[in-house]
Each structure stands twice: as C-alpha cells, then as structure tokens.
Amino acid sequence: MSLLFEHTEIEREELSLDDWKKDACKRFASKMGDREHRFPCIPATHAFALGHLRYGFVSNSGNGSAGSQLAAIIAEYGQYSRSFGDYSSLVVFFEPGDSIEDVLSYETFFWNLLSEVSGHDDASWPSDIPEDPENAMWEYCYDGERYFVYCGTPAHVLRQSRSFPYFMLALTPRWVLDRWNAHPQKAAAIAPRIRERLVKYDAAPAHPELKPYGSQGNLEYKQYYLRDDETSLSKCPFHRALQKGQRQE
C-alpha cells in the first residue's frame, strides 16, 4: 500500500483517513489557496495548484517511530518523485502529541528527527555534497536524493509562513529547484515578489539566514527551521555519521 497521497483523492474523500489527516490536508489547502493572504512561496502555491505535491502522514499509533515512518515515506517519494511533476514536493503531516509546546522544543525535535531518519538510509551520501552541515554546499540527503527541508509548527506565531496547526515538513528535491532556477529571468522576477509577500504575511522581518543556496555566508540548514525571532543555531545538531554508527552497532 502506498504511503503517498494526492490532494484530489483526499479532497473527494475517496480514502478512509483518520479525521486528523483530513483536517491537516484541509487546512493546508486553505493556506495554499488563500487569495487574500497569499502564502509567500510562489513556487509552493504553483505546485499545489498544479497537483504536483504528494502527501504523507506520521502517526502516533505505534507503527514504528516517527523517524522510521518518515524514512519510509521519503524513500517511496524519492523513487517516484520525477513522475509527479516538475514542481513536486513531499508534504508530511504529523499527528499531534502533547509533549512539545514551544518553538525551541520543536527545533530540537526537528533535528533529532532528521538524524533518526538518516539512520535508516542505506545509500551512500552523494559524493558531490559535503557531509558537514557547516559547509555552504551541504544539504539534506536521503537515498541519494538531495532535498531542501521546510518545517512548520503550531508554536510559530510571528512567522505565519512557518506556522501550521500540525507539525509538518515539506521536502523539495534539488532537481526541482534546479529546474526552477534554470530560467534565471523568471526566477529573478519572482524573488522580489516572494519578499513582498513575506513582508505582508509575517509579523517578523525576513529572517537574516534566508540566502541563496551556495552563496557566500549561506548555511543551508539554517533555513530549514526558522525561529520566530531573528536568532539561529550556532552549530547544526545533525550528525549523520553518528546516527549510522549507532544503528550498525
């Protein structure tokens, strides 16, 4: 049984899904389709409108840890992502729990989760991507695929662009971003529009860590999880080698 879902089949209630899953998708559709308060990331709203997104769910039902569930979802998505459309991303919603309440606690959970997921990865790390997150060319990889990771949480208030009623992740393959950036005039025209939307959408100024991939002074991991203020981690807590070593012992 597939771990991936399309919005149309969820919207039409063609599937027997738990209420929280249907609610998460409904709220996400409302956020992406809001014409009055437009979500800042234009490529994301474009992908939603085209139906190129795929959705996954991580539950608290005891069917493995959150990390193992997420790893299986990412693995399936990576295998078929190129058939979903040029602007595809994977959106994953997590069943609510009662142990996390604030932005910094969600940040810790987020990085522990990515490290745990990497512990399930049997593929070699891509040779052209450094394994050190403190390198400007680093980005998260799973099963040989490179991803930009976005995180939204219920704890974010000022950054509505990072706020969602459920803890959620959106993973965009690098090949999608490369295709978008392959049209520099189009990308250059859209960038200021995204910034304009961000100013209207958030009650906090644009985070200083929002920089182009590979640019001087940029560390990609600092964009994955943005705090509600302008601070950021001094060092990335993700350690893939350690996780792999623990799993093999």
Secondary structure as UniProt FT lines:
FT   HELIX           7..11
FT   TURN            12..13
FT   HELIX           19..33
FT   HELIX           42..50
FT   STRAND          54..58
FT   HELIX           66..80
FT   HELIX           81..83
FT   TURN            86..87
FT   STRAND          90..94
FT   HELIX           103..118
FT   TURN            119..120
FT   TURN            127..128
FT   TURN            133..134
FT   TURN            136..137
FT   STRAND          140..142
FT   TURN            143..144
FT   STRAND          145..153
FT   TURN            154..155
FT   HELIX           160..162
FT   STRAND          168..173
FT   HELIX           174..181
FT   HELIX           184..201
FT   TURN            208..209
FT   TURN            213..214
FT   TURN            216..217
FT   HELIX           221..224
FT   HELIX           240..248
//
